[in-house]
Amino acid sequence: MTTAATHRAIEAVWRIESAKVIAHVARIVRDVGVAEELAQDALVAALETWPDAGVPDNPGAWLMATAKNRALDRWRQDALHARKHEELGADMDAREAHIVPDFVDALDAARADDIGDDLLRLVFTACHPVLSKDARVALTLRLLGGLTTDEIARAFLVPEPTIAQRIVRAKKTLTAAKVPFEVPQANDRAVRLASVLEVIYLIFNEGYSATAGDDWMRPTLCEEALRLGRVLVGLMPDESEVHGLVALMEIQASRTHARVDAQGRPVLLPDQDRSRWDPLLIRRGLTALARSEALGGMSGPYTLQAALAACHARARTAAETDWAQIVALYDALAEVAPSPVVDLNRAVAVGMAYGPMAALELVDALADEPSLKNYHWLPSVRGDLLAKLARNDEARAEFERAASMTRNARERELLLERAREMGGAHGRMQ
């Protein structure tokens, strides 16, 4: 394997394994900032070792073991600095007798809580009330999702330096406040739940529609978000929005295999082969939605979005979609969780229900919205509406503008293809 290929393999492994490594090490060192540093040390070691030695059979276990060893080395160094060498000896022998064989078994038993999941501990720790809401979400996406600051910035529609500063300050704040690495007790969980749900959903979204790179999707992130959501349901079974979020993710994930063709190119919702949608995930999603509704969750933003997804899931064909109902659900969502992105999605639904001209007026009203300045879906949606109105030259310009804004290679190809189609005599009529 060439050095370049090895580096690509390391990047792929890091995407999959980094959250587990950070979470596990954080349980040992009790500091998420230190845990990320140690995990990064393991990554550097892989970059130095694997090009010559080859990628190990179990690269995730290699990274985990290396990070654990770094954690033990750090503990030894801290202990040596804190005490006289002779005072350390007996304590070192006693502690390592418990720690070294499996490194954290004794700590697990001493600090066991009612969830037993390192990754969820990491979410709740990063979502501590000592941090602002934006800092909680950004830090958890960084630690749990392994996303770069650029990817997080695009998810938030804010400048990259803003996200970088939030993450640095958040880690320093958690360390200074000596926030414990644990799942909070029941009374405190509710306080952090909104941020936890947002974090999990943003991770799912990054997997469902990758911000950057060569792939349209990152299924591993979707799977991890779903796993965390399902664990959270077990922890908080009476919270309607937990069920609502899981319902939304289950239904969205059901389309995974239909969202790309054999060459990995994107397939948009109207063109998807619905026989490839996963019926088990749809059933699970609809069951979770019913549970949320039974708990009074129809005023919650995640439950409303799950209801939107359910409208598509229940339609046997694209033509049978109840777009008027979808518009009504977006109206409700705009009341409880107003945002320009919700308004843009509502405009798409209006276009399907009542025609492209009605939708174009709504989209044009969003043209000066600052948070959508670099949001490629705005010109993409506008291009689609213009294409339906046979305003091909304008549509081509919008698709080209959208293509220049996206960082995802597959998405760029799709948008440029649509731009080329606008060069024909009739354009693309849908």
N, C-alpha and C positions, 0 to 999 in steps of 0.2 A: 504494500500500500504506500502511495506517495505521501510526502509530508502534507501536501494540500488536502489529500483525501483523509488523512488522519485528523487534521484540524477540523474538517467538516464533521467527521464522526464524533469528535470531542464536543463540538458545538451542539450536535443533536443529542448526545447523552446528557449534556449539561441542561438542556431544555427540559428533559424528562426527569432527571434525578435531582436537580439542584434544590428544589423545595424540600424534598425528603431529607437530604443531607443537612440543610440549614435547620430544619425543624428538629431533627434528632440531636444535632449538636447543641442547639439552643436549650434542649431539656437538660443537657449535661452542664453547660456553662452558665445557664440562667441569664443570658444576655443575647438578644437577637443581633445586635450590632457585631459583637464578638463572633457569634456563630456564623454570620455571613462572611466575616474576614477569614475564618478558618476554612469555610467551604471554598472561598476563592483561592486560598492557599492550596487546597487539594486540586483545584482546577489548574493552577499554575504548574503543580507537580505533574499532572497528566500531560500538559503541553510540553513539558521538558522530557518526560519519560516515554510516552507512547510512540512518538515518531520512530524511535530506535527499537524499543522493546515490543512494539505492536500493541493494538487495542486488546485489553484482557477479555477473557471469555465473559466475565460478568463486570462490565465497566462501572455500573452503579455501585456494586459492592466494593470495588476498588476505591472509588471516590469516598464512600462512606467510611471505610477503614482508615484511609489516609487522613480524613478530616478528624476522626476520633483520635488518632495518634497525635495530630496537631493539638487537639484539645488537652490531651493528657500532658503533652510537653509544656503547654502553656500553664496548666495547673501547677506542675512541678516548679516552673520558673517563678510563678507568683508566690508559691509557698516558700521557696528559697529566699526570695526577697523580703518576705514578711516575717520570717523567724530565723533564729539561729540554727545552723545546720544540725547541732546535736539535739535540739528540741524537736526538730522535724523528723528524725529517724524513725522513732517508734510510731508516730502518727502516719508517716508515709507507708510503712510496711503494712499497718493495719488497714489503711484505706485502699491501697493497691490490691490487697488480698481480695477485696470485694469488687473493686472496679475493673481490674485488668482482665479477668476471665471473660466477662461479657461486657465490661466497661460501665454499664449503666443498670444492671439488674437491681442492685441494692438501692440506687436512686429511684428506680421505678417503683419499687415496693414502698419506699418511704414517702413518695410524693404521689401515689396513685390517686386519681380522681375518677369521676363517674363517666368518663368518655373514652379514655385510653387511646387517644389519637393525637400523635405529635403535630400533624398538620393543622388540626383544628385548634390545638393549643396555640400554635403560631398565629392563626387568624385572630383569636381572641386577645392575645397579648398585643399584637400590632394594632388592634382596634381599641386600646385602652383609652378611657375618657381623658387622660392627661394630654392626649394629642387632639388636635383639631380633626374634624371629620375628613377633610381633604388629605391631611397627612396620614391618617389611619389607612385610608384606601390606597394611597400611593405606596406607602411602605409595604403593605401586605401584598400588593400586586408585584412589587419588586422581590420580596422574600418568597412568597408562595408560588407566584406564577413564573418567576424567573424572567420577567419582562425587562427590557431595557428602559432607561428613562425616556427615550424617544417614543417607544411604543406606548408607554403610560401617558405621555403628554398628548399623543394623538387620541387616545381613548377619552381623555378629559377635554380635548379641544383647547388646551392652554399651551403656552410656550414651554419648550424643553427645560430651560434653566429654572423655571418655576418649580417643576417637578423635582429636579435635582436638589434644589434647596430644601424642599419639603422633606425629602427622604433623609438627607444629612441631618437636618434639625430633629426629625422624628426619632432617629436612632440615638442621638445625643440626649434627647429628652427622656426616653425610656431608660437609658442608663443612669442619668442623673436622679430620676425618680425611683430607681431600684424596683421597677415594675416586675413582679414575679411572673415566671413562665408557667402559666396554669390556666385552666378553664375556670372562669369566675363562678361563684355561687349563684343560685337561682335569681336572687334579687338584682344582682349586677348584670346578669346576662341580658335582660331585656333592654338595658340602657345601650348596650353595644350591638344589639341585634341588627338595627338598620344598617350600620356600617358593614357588619359581617355579610349581610345579604348582598349589599352592593358590591363588595369585594368579590364574592363568589360569582356573581352574575357578570362582572366585568372580565373575570378570568374566562368564564364560559364564552363570552362574546369574542375575546381574542382568539380562542380556539375555533369558534364557528366561522369567523371572517377575519383571517390573519391580517394584521396591520401592515406587515412588511414581509419580504422574503419571496421565495419561489413557489410556495404552496398556497392554494386558496384557503385551506383549512389546517388547523393543528389539532387533530382529534384527541391527542393526549390531554391537552388542556381542557377540552370539553368533558372528557371522561373524569378528570380530576375534580373539576367543578361539580359534576354530577355526584361523584362519590362523597364530596364534602357536604353537599346539599342533603343527600340521603342520611348521612350521619347526623346532621343537624336536626332532621326530622325526628330521629330517635331521641335526641336530647331535649327537644322542645316540641313535643307532639301536639300541644294545644295552641300553637301559634299559627294562625291562618296564613300569614305571609310566607312562612317557611314552606308550607305545602304549596303555596302559590308559586314560589320561585322554582321548586322542584318540578311542579307541573309544567311550567314554561320551558325549563331546560329539557325535560323528557320529550316533550312534543317537538321542540326545535331539533333535538338530537336525532329524532326519528327520521329526519330527512337527509342525514349525513351521506348515505351512499348514493342518493339521487342528485346531490349538489355538485358532483363532478362527473365528467365523462371518462371514458377509458384512457384518455391522454392526460387526465388531471385538470382539464379546463373547466371553468365554472359553468354550471347549468342553473339559470335563474328559475325562480319559483313557477312561473307560468309554463315553462318548458319541461319541467321535471316529470319523470316517469313515476307516477304515484304508486305503482305496484312495488317500487323499490323502497318505499317508506317502511320503516320498521313497525309492524302492527303491535308488537309487545310494548315498545316504548310509548306508542300512542295510547294504548290501554292504561299503562302506568300513569301517563300524564293526565289523562281524563279522570282517573281515579283520584289522583292528588288534587286536581281542580275541584272535584266534587267534595273532597274533604275540606278544602279551604272554604268553599261556599257554605258548607254546613257549619263552619266555625265563624261565619259572618264576614268572610274576607273579600266580598265583591267590591268593597271600596278601596282595597289595597292595590298599589301600582303593579306588583308582581302578579297578583291574581287577575287583574284586568288584562295584563299582557298575555297571561296564559289563556284567558278566554279568547283573545285575538288569535293566538296560535291554534286554538281548538277549532275556530271557524274554518281555517284552512284544512285541518286534519279531518274534519267531518265531511268535507266536500269530496265527492268521488272523483271529480274532474275540476280543472281550473274554472271552467265555465259555470259550475254550480256553486262557486263561492258566493256567500252572502255578503257582498260588499257594503250594502246599506247598514247591516248589523256591525260590520267592522268600523264604519265611520262613527256609528253611535258609541261604540266602545272607545274609540280614540277621543271622542268628545268627553267621555267620563274620565279617561286617563289624563287629558289636558287639565281637568279640574283639580285632580289630586296630585299630579306630578307634572306641572307645566314646564315645557322646555322647547326650544326651537327644533330639536330633533323630532320630538313628538309631533309638532306642527307639520314638519316636512313629511313624516310618515302618514299623517292624516291626509295631507294633500294627495299622496299617492292613492289612498283609498277613495278619496273623492273623485279622482280621475277615473278609477275603475267603475265607480257607482254612477257617476253623473256626467262623465265626459271630460276629455283633456282640457278644454278651454276653461272650465270651472276650476280645475286643478292648477292650471298655469297661473291664474290670477293669485292663488294662494302662495305658490312658489315664488312668484315675483315679489310678493310682499315680504319675503324672507331674504331678499337679495342683499340688504344692507345689515343683516344681523351679524355683529362682530364675531360671535362664537362659531359661525358657519363659514367664516372667511376662507379657511383652508380645508373645509369639509367637502371631499370630492363627491359625495352623494348629492349635494345640491345641484351642481351642473349636470350630473348624470341623470337625475330625475327630470330636470328641465329639458335635457336633450331628448329623453324618451317622450315627453309630452309634445315637444315640437315635432318629433318624427311622426307621431300619430296625427298631427295636424298638417303633415306634408310640407312643413317648413324646413326642408332638408339642409340647406346651407347653414341655417342657424343651429339646427340640431348637431350637424357635424362639428361646428365650432365648440359647442357645449361638451360633446363627448371627448374632443381633443383636450379641452381644458381639464375635464375630470381625469383623463389619463395622465396628464402632467402632474396632477396633485397626489395621486395614489402612490404608495410605496410597495404595493403588492404586485409582483410581476404578472401573475395570472389575471388579476383584475385589470391591469393596464392593457394586456393583450385583448381582453374582452371589449374594453371601451374603445380601443383603436380599431378593432374589427367593426364595431357599430359605426364609428366615424366613417370608415371606408364604405360601408353600406349606404351611407347618406349621399355618396357620390353618384349613385344610379339615377335613372330618370324618375323613378317613383319612390326611392328611399325604402325604408322598412316600415310597412304599415302593420299595426298590431290590433 
